């Protein structure tokens, strides 16, 4: 009976319904063999060139092994633009290391799908400076562009920096940072004028401890720049005001201890945040004596660092949306919010009321609450008041309580309830 149940090979072949068979996948030939096969077929190169013109060839196409991968490996099947954006957000060394992850990631870092993110700092330049300069030159020559960010925090010869900035891989640069660290006193390294060639595409720029080139009329335009930071930069008043006039989309402006500015005027229809700190020379003299903030309809935050040294005069007009103001200190001898003139800041009564200011930071010698109450007559709609008490000794006893000088940044403090006062 068992022999009857078994089917012979001839019976199976003669059956009308044959079992389904899976075709054996054809092994992918090496590139050299593919080129040889294409050369053997007449017109193969011509048809391949026509197909390349019709559609863009991807950097990577899955082979038989990649097609048989586990369904959980989804990241390798993402488009080149998505993976390139991930690589572009990584630091320089981490982005370069992605080339060893797999065959899928190998060509991304040096392709146009991943805009170049090049940061030259102490970590990058640890060791021989000439060797690392050659590495930077090779990266800029191998990458086809465009570039997302170029950051330079180490001093190199001006000619070398100028060649880097003129590299074609930095086309359409969005973020530029040239901030040297090894600077003694007021000595500044010259900034190459070629850094201004990225003005049409920049969205964020930071310059530090360098000598800004003299800008001649017409000043360069920065139509897309939203963030600008100048720290310990030697720049003339005319060059700074001309540069700010060309920033038609600027939202955040930070000027920190810059050299060569005696009177500063800020007037912008788009600036929302502005921070300022004056420069003091070796003799302790503050160079900037007057700060004028006028016609800034979008200004919400005005932060004054190191206001205990100046500037001596501050005028604020045309800022209807101002919500945060500080740090007001005894170093400001004259403050003019609107039409009111404040002498010695917190020692006189005020008549002009600023309705929008919700956060106020005051540096007082005291505790001298009577002077602070007189200042509050101008800011009657406050929600938070920060008072930094500066005293002669670090700790003293007042009544049954001990007073301690606050050495933290008042803008980082958080109060759980509104209409509160923090000493």
Backbone torsions as a table, in degrees:
resi	resn	phi	psi	omega
1	UNK	NA	-33.2	178.2
2	UNK	-67.0	-33.1	179.4
3	UNK	-69.4	-30.8	179.3
4	UNK	-71.1	-33.2	-178.1
5	UNK	-73.9	-25.6	-179.2
6	UNK	-78.2	140.4	177.5
7	UNK	-103.2	137.7	177.1
8	UNK	-77.7	167.3	179.9
9	UNK	-63.3	-37.7	180.0
10	UNK	-67.2	-35.6	177.4
11	UNK	-67.0	-38.0	179.3
12	UNK	-66.0	-40.3	179.8
13	UNK	-67.7	-32.9	179.9
14	UNK	-80.9	-8.8	-178.7
15	UNK	-66.5	141.4	-178.7
16	UNK	-70.5	-24.5	-179.3
17	UNK	-110.2	105.0	-179.5
18	UNK	-88.8	147.4	177.3
19	UNK	-66.2	144.5	-178.6
20	UNK	-69.3	135.8	179.2
21	UNK	-117.9	142.6	-179.8
22	UNK	-90.9	122.0	-179.2
23	UNK	-66.1	142.5	179.8
24	UNK	-73.2	123.5	-178.9
25	UNK	-64.0	140.1	-179.4
26	UNK	-78.1	127.8	-178.4
27	UNK	-67.1	139.1	-179.6
28	UNK	-76.1	130.5	-178.0
29	UNK	-78.3	152.3	175.2
30	UNK	-62.5	158.9	-179.4
31	UNK	-56.4	-37.7	-179.3
32	UNK	-64.4	-40.9	179.2
33	UNK	-68.6	-36.8	177.7
34	UNK	-63.9	-39.8	178.6
35	UNK	-65.6	-39.3	179.1
36	UNK	-65.9	-39.1	178.2
37	UNK	-66.8	-38.4	178.4
38	UNK	-66.5	-34.3	179.7
39	UNK	-70.6	-28.3	-179.0
40	UNK	-74.0	-23.0	-179.0
41	UNK	-95.0	122.3	-179.9
42	UNK	-64.3	134.7	176.3
43	UNK	80.2	7.2	-178.4
44	UNK	-67.5	-42.9	-179.2
45	UNK	-66.7	-34.8	179.7
46	UNK	-66.1	-43.9	179.5
47	UNK	-66.9	-36.5	178.1
48	UNK	-64.7	-38.3	179.3
49	UNK	-68.2	-35.9	178.1
50	UNK	-67.1	-37.3	178.3
51	UNK	-67.5	-35.9	178.7
52	UNK	-67.9	-28.2	177.4
53	UNK	-75.0	-32.0	-176.0
54	UNK	-77.1	-34.8	-177.2
55	UNK	-139.8	156.8	-179.0
56	UNK	-85.2	127.3	-178.3
57	UNK	-76.4	126.1	180.0
58	UNK	-68.3	160.1	179.0
59	UNK	-68.6	-24.1	-174.4
60	UNK	-151.6	138.7	175.3
61	UNK	-128.0	136.7	-174.9
62	UNK	-67.5	136.4	175.5
63	UNK	-95.0	-171.0	-179.2
64	UNK	-60.2	-39.4	179.9
65	UNK	-67.1	-41.4	-179.5
66	UNK	-67.7	-32.5	179.7
67	UNK	-71.1	-24.6	-179.9
68	UNK	-95.0	13.6	-179.7
69	UNK	-71.0	165.8	179.0
70	UNK	-65.0	145.2	178.6
71	UNK	-63.3	-15.4	179.3
72	UNK	-73.6	-19.6	-179.7
73	UNK	-84.9	79.4	-176.4
74	UNK	-93.7	-23.9	-174.0
75	UNK	-67.5	-30.7	-178.9
76	UNK	-71.0	-17.2	-178.9
77	UNK	-97.6	5.7	176.4
78	UNK	-70.7	155.0	179.3
79	UNK	-63.5	160.4	-179.9
80	UNK	-60.8	-37.2	-178.0
81	UNK	-65.2	-36.8	-180.0
82	UNK	-69.5	-48.6	178.4
83	UNK	-65.8	-34.0	177.1
84	UNK	-64.8	-36.8	176.9
85	UNK	-64.8	-36.9	177.2
86	UNK	-64.5	-45.5	-179.8
87	UNK	-64.5	-36.7	-177.6
88	UNK	-68.5	-24.9	-179.8
89	UNK	-84.8	-9.4	179.9
90	UNK	-82.0	155.0	171.5
91	UNK	-58.9	164.1	-172.2
92	UNK	-58.3	-50.6	-177.6
93	UNK	-66.5	-38.9	179.2
94	UNK	-67.9	-36.2	176.7
95	UNK	-65.3	-37.9	178.1
96	UNK	-68.5	-32.4	-179.5
97	UNK	-69.7	-18.3	179.1
98	UNK	-65.9	-14.0	179.6
99	UNK	-67.9	-20.5	-178.0
100	UNK	-98.4	2.8	-178.9
101	UNK	-67.0	-51.5	-178.7
102	UNK	-166.5	173.9	177.8
103	UNK	-65.2	-25.1	179.0
104	UNK	-68.3	-38.5	-175.7
105	UNK	-89.3	-13.0	-170.0
106	UNK	-58.3	-45.1	-175.1
107	UNK	-87.9	-0.4	-170.2
108	UNK	-70.9	-46.1	-170.8
109	UNK	-62.3	-29.2	-179.1
110	UNK	-105.8	30.7	-179.4
111	UNK	-121.1	165.8	178.4
112	UNK	-71.7	-14.2	177.7
113	UNK	-69.0	-24.9	178.7
114	UNK	-114.9	96.1	178.2
115	UNK	-54.6	139.1	-172.2
116	UNK	-65.4	132.5	174.3
117	UNK	-123.5	98.2	-173.2
118	UNK	-116.2	118.4	179.9
119	UNK	-121.2	122.1	-178.3
120	UNK	-113.1	100.4	-178.5
121	UNK	-133.3	-165.6	-177.5
122	UNK	-64.9	-37.4	179.6
123	UNK	-65.7	-36.4	-179.6
124	UNK	-75.4	-34.5	-172.6
125	UNK	-103.9	25.2	178.3
126	UNK	-70.4	117.7	-179.7
127	UNK	116.6	-140.4	-176.5
128	UNK	-72.6	121.3	-178.0
129	UNK	-68.2	-36.9	-179.2
130	UNK	-65.8	-38.9	179.7
131	UNK	-63.4	-42.8	-178.3
132	UNK	-73.2	-30.9	174.8
133	UNK	-63.8	-37.7	176.8
134	UNK	-67.1	-35.1	177.7
135	UNK	-65.3	-42.6	178.6
136	UNK	-62.3	-43.6	179.2
137	UNK	-62.2	-37.7	-180.0
138	UNK	-69.5	-39.7	178.2
139	UNK	-61.5	-44.5	-178.9
140	UNK	-68.0	-30.4	179.4
141	UNK	-78.7	-31.0	-177.5
142	UNK	-82.6	-29.1	-176.5
143	UNK	-81.0	133.4	-178.3
144	UNK	-80.1	-10.4	-175.1
145	UNK	88.2	169.9	0.0
146	UNK	-78.3	-174.9	-178.9
147	UNK	-121.9	141.9	176.4
148	UNK	-95.2	-42.8	-174.2
149	UNK	-147.8	138.1	174.1
150	UNK	-133.0	117.5	-176.9
151	UNK	-123.4	127.6	179.7
152	UNK	-126.2	113.8	-179.5
153	UNK	-120.0	7.3	178.2
154	UNK	-121.5	145.5	-178.3
155	UNK	-81.1	129.1	174.6
156	UNK	-129.9	165.3	176.8
157	UNK	-55.4	139.7	-177.9
158	UNK	-56.5	-36.9	178.7
159	UNK	-64.0	-37.8	178.4
160	UNK	-65.9	-43.9	179.5
161	UNK	-64.1	-39.4	179.8
162	UNK	-63.2	-38.7	177.6
163	UNK	-66.5	-37.7	177.8
164	UNK	-64.1	-43.9	-176.9
165	UNK	-68.6	-22.0	179.4
166	UNK	-92.4	6.1	179.7
167	UNK	-67.9	144.2	-179.0
168	UNK	-68.6	-21.6	179.7
169	UNK	-70.5	-16.1	177.8
170	UNK	-90.0	18.4	178.7
171	UNK	-64.3	142.3	178.8
172	UNK	58.6	39.8	179.3
173	UNK	-63.7	137.3	-176.9
174	UNK	-104.8	-35.3	-178.1
175	UNK	-128.4	129.1	-178.7
176	UNK	-129.7	131.2	177.1
177	UNK	-135.5	120.0	173.7
178	UNK	-127.1	95.9	-175.4
179	UNK	-136.2	98.6	179.9
180	UNK	-75.0	150.5	-177.3
181	UNK	-106.4	-38.8	-175.9
182	UNK	-86.0	83.1	179.5
183	UNK	-131.7	132.1	-179.1
184	UNK	-112.1	125.3	178.8
185	UNK	66.5	-138.1	-179.1
186	UNK	-95.7	12.5	179.7
187	UNK	-75.9	127.3	-177.4
188	UNK	-123.5	143.4	174.8
189	UNK	-80.2	141.9	179.5
190	UNK	-69.8	139.3	176.2
191	UNK	-92.4	128.5	-178.6
192	UNK	-61.0	134.8	177.8
193	UNK	-61.4	-20.5	179.6
194	UNK	-66.2	-13.6	177.6
195	UNK	-66.3	-22.4	-178.9
196	UNK	-82.1	-4.6	-180.0
197	UNK	-73.1	-12.4	178.1
198	UNK	-91.2	8.2	-176.4
199	UNK	-54.3	-40.2	-177.3
200	UNK	-66.0	-23.3	-174.3
201	UNK	-113.6	-9.5	-175.4
202	UNK	-66.8	139.8	173.7
203	UNK	-113.2	-24.6	177.6
204	UNK	-146.3	136.0	-178.8
205	UNK	-141.2	139.0	177.3
206	UNK	-138.7	126.7	178.4
207	UNK	-125.4	132.3	-177.7
208	UNK	-143.5	138.1	175.0
209	UNK	53.7	47.2	178.5
210	UNK	-142.3	162.8	179.0
211	UNK	-97.5	113.3	-175.9
212	UNK	-74.1	137.6	179.7
213	UNK	-68.7	151.8	179.0
214	UNK	-71.5	124.9	-177.6
215	UNK	-91.9	123.7	177.9
216	UNK	-98.2	153.8	179.2
217	UNK	-70.4	138.6	-2.5
218	UNK	-80.3	145.1	-178.8
219	UNK	-71.6	151.0	179.3
220	UNK	-65.0	148.3	-179.7
221	UNK	-100.0	139.9	177.5
222	UNK	-121.6	78.5	-171.8
223	UNK	-70.5	-21.1	-176.6
224	UNK	-113.4	0.2	-175.9
225	UNK	-70.6	125.5	-180.0
226	UNK	-114.4	-24.5	-179.7
227	UNK	-129.2	127.8	179.8
228	UNK	-134.8	127.9	179.4
229	UNK	-130.6	125.8	174.8
230	UNK	-122.5	119.1	-177.3
231	UNK	-129.5	118.0	-180.0
232	UNK	55.6	43.1	179.9
233	UNK	-100.3	135.1	174.5
234	UNK	-88.6	111.2	-175.3
235	UNK	-149.4	144.4	179.7
236	UNK	-81.2	160.9	179.6
237	UNK	-62.7	-42.1	-178.4
238	UNK	-64.5	-40.7	179.8
239	UNK	-66.7	-40.7	-179.9
240	UNK	-66.8	-46.9	180.0
241	UNK	-66.0	-35.5	176.3
242	UNK	-67.4	-37.8	177.8
243	UNK	-66.8	-42.8	-179.9
244	UNK	-66.5	-32.2	178.9
245	UNK	-67.6	-23.6	178.2
246	UNK	-88.5	-2.9	179.0
247	UNK	-94.3	85.8	-173.4
248	UNK	-82.8	-9.0	-179.9
249	UNK	-122.1	17.9	-174.5
250	UNK	-67.9	133.7	179.2
251	UNK	-118.0	-32.0	-177.6
252	UNK	-128.9	126.5	-177.9
253	UNK	-131.4	127.9	178.4
254	UNK	-130.8	121.2	178.9
255	UNK	-121.4	112.9	-171.2
256	UNK	-125.8	108.0	171.7
257	UNK	52.9	49.3	178.7
258	UNK	-85.5	149.7	-173.4
259	UNK	-101.1	138.8	175.0
260	UNK	98.6	9.2	-178.6
261	UNK	-112.0	116.6	177.8
262	UNK	-98.4	-34.1	178.9
263	UNK	-140.1	125.4	-175.3
264	UNK	-115.9	130.3	178.4
265	UNK	-122.8	122.0	178.8
266	UNK	-110.9	118.3	178.7
267	UNK	-143.2	110.1	-176.8
268	UNK	-151.4	136.3	178.8
269	UNK	-81.5	-4.5	-174.8
270	UNK	-120.4	-14.5	-175.0
271	UNK	-66.0	130.0	178.0
272	UNK	-108.4	-31.5	-178.1
273	UNK	-130.9	131.0	-179.4
274	UNK	-139.4	125.6	175.9
275	UNK	-124.8	144.5	-174.1
276	UNK	-144.3	141.1	174.2
277	UNK	-141.6	126.9	-176.6
278	UNK	-76.5	160.7	177.8
279	UNK	-97.7	141.5	177.5
280	UNK	-125.9	127.1	-175.8
281	UNK	-77.8	-173.0	-175.9
282	UNK	-65.8	-27.2	178.2
283	UNK	-83.5	0.0	179.8
284	UNK	83.8	13.0	-178.7
285	UNK	-91.4	130.7	178.7
286	UNK	-81.3	124.8	-175.5
287	UNK	-77.6	-38.7	-179.4
288	UNK	-89.3	117.4	-176.2
289	UNK	-104.8	-14.6	-176.9
290	UNK	-143.8	134.4	176.6
291	UNK	-123.4	122.0	-178.6
292	UNK	-117.2	118.1	177.3
293	UNK	-114.7	108.7	-175.1
294	UNK	-140.5	150.0	177.3
295	UNK	53.0	56.7	176.6
296	UNK	-123.2	77.9	-173.1
297	UNK	-66.0	-20.7	-177.8
298	UNK	-101.8	0.5	-175.7
299	UNK	-66.0	126.4	179.8
300	UNK	-115.5	-29.5	-177.7
301	UNK	-130.7	124.9	174.7
302	UNK	-122.7	106.0	-174.6
303	UNK	-111.9	124.6	-178.5
304	UNK	-112.2	106.1	176.6
305	UNK	-86.9	148.1	178.1
306	UNK	53.6	40.8	-178.8
307	UNK	-72.2	-9.4	177.4
308	UNK	-68.5	-14.0	176.8
309	UNK	-108.2	-5.7	178.7
310	UNK	138.8	-171.1	1.6
311	UNK	-70.6	159.7	-174.4
312	UNK	-67.6	-33.8	-176.2
313	UNK	-126.5	131.9	176.4
314	UNK	-131.0	128.6	178.2
315	UNK	-121.0	131.5	-179.6
316	UNK	-126.5	114.5	178.1
317	UNK	-138.9	146.1	176.5
318	UNK	68.9	41.1	176.8
319	UNK	-125.6	72.8	-174.3
320	UNK	-71.3	-19.4	-177.1
321	UNK	-103.4	13.0	-177.8
322	UNK	-65.6	123.2	-178.1
323	UNK	-115.2	-28.4	-178.5
324	UNK	-125.2	128.0	179.7
325	UNK	-135.6	128.5	177.8
326	UNK	168.0	157.7	12.4
327	UNK	-102.2	121.6	176.2
328	UNK	-86.5	128.2	-174.3
329	UNK	-140.0	171.0	179.1
330	UNK	-68.6	-13.4	176.8
331	UNK	-70.1	-18.9	176.4
332	UNK	-90.2	105.4	-176.8
333	UNK	-77.8	-28.3	-178.7
334	UNK	-137.7	123.5	176.3
335	UNK	-124.7	128.0	-176.4
336	UNK	-122.2	86.9	172.2
337	UNK	-84.3	109.6	-176.0
338	UNK	74.8	-123.8	-178.1
339	UNK	-102.5	0.3	-177.9
340	UNK	-90.5	137.8	177.4
341	UNK	-106.0	122.7	179.9
342	UNK	-105.8	117.5	175.8
343	UNK	-95.6	129.2	-177.0
344	UNK	57.7	24.3	169.3
345	UNK	62.2	-71.2	-169.2
346	UNK	-110.7	19.7	-177.2
347	UNK	-106.6	1.6	-177.5
348	UNK	-132.4	162.7	176.5
349	UNK	-82.7	154.3	-175.5
350	UNK	-115.2	153.8	178.2
351	UNK	-119.3	-25.7	179.2
352	UNK	-84.5	130.5	-179.1
353	UNK	-105.3	125.6	176.5
354	UNK	-99.8	107.5	-168.4
355	UNK	-76.5	-30.0	-170.6
356	UNK	-89.2	-16.9	-176.3
357	UNK	-67.8	120.9	-179.1
358	UNK	-108.9	-23.4	-178.1
359	UNK	-127.6	126.6	-179.1
360	UNK	-130.3	134.1	179.7
361	UNK	-119.1	125.9	-174.9
362	UNK	-128.7	136.6	173.2
363	UNK	-105.2	114.9	-173.2
364	UNK	-120.5	146.9	172.5
365	UNK	-94.5	115.0	-174.4
366	UNK	-178.0	-137.7	18.5
367	UNK	-71.4	131.3	179.0
368	UNK	-130.5	74.5	-173.8
369	UNK	-70.0	-24.9	179.1
370	UNK	-63.2	-40.8	179.0
371	UNK	-67.5	-35.8	179.4
372	UNK	-69.0	-39.1	177.4
373	UNK	-62.1	-36.9	176.1
374	UNK	-64.6	-33.9	178.1
375	UNK	-69.9	-32.9	-175.9
376	UNK	-68.8	-13.1	177.5
377	UNK	-64.0	-21.3	178.6
378	UNK	-89.1	-19.5	-177.4
379	UNK	-124.5	77.3	-172.5
380	UNK	-85.1	-7.3	-178.0
381	UNK	-112.9	30.7	-179.7
382	UNK	-69.3	146.7	171.9
383	UNK	-109.8	-30.1	178.6
384	UNK	-138.3	133.3	176.7
385	UNK	-125.0	121.3	177.0
386	UNK	-106.9	126.5	-179.6
387	UNK	-121.6	119.7	174.7
388	UNK	-98.3	116.1	-176.6
389	UNK	-91.7	114.1	177.9
390	UNK	-100.5	122.1	-177.2
391	UNK	-127.5	170.8	-177.2
392	UNK	-72.3	-39.8	178.1
393	UNK	-110.6	159.7	-175.9
394	UNK	-70.4	-34.5	-178.8
395	UNK	-136.2	134.5	175.1
396	UNK	-146.0	164.2	-175.8
397	UNK	-107.3	127.7	179.7
398	UNK	-126.5	105.5	-174.7
399	UNK	70.4	-126.1	178.1
400	UNK	-102.6	11.6	-177.0
401	UNK	-121.3	152.0	177.5
402	UNK	-102.6	132.5	179.1
403	UNK	-105.6	133.0	-178.9
404	UNK	-124.7	137.2	177.8
405	UNK	-68.3	135.0	179.9
406	UNK	-88.1	118.8	-177.8
407	UNK	-105.2	13.5	-179.7
408	UNK	-101.6	168.9	179.6
409	UNK	-75.9	119.0	-177.2
410	UNK	-66.9	-23.4	-178.3
411	UNK	-73.3	-15.2	178.5
412	UNK	-93.7	-3.7	178.0
413	UNK	-74.0	151.4	179.8
414	UNK	-128.2	128.9	178.6
415	UNK	-111.5	132.4	-173.3
416	UNK	-74.6	-29.0	-176.9
417	UNK	-117.0	156.2	177.7
418	UNK	-86.5	176.2	-178.2
419	UNK	52.4	48.0	-175.1
420	UNK	-122.1	160.7	178.4
421	UNK	-125.5	131.7	179.8
422	UNK	-119.9	121.6	176.0
423	UNK	-97.5	NA	NA
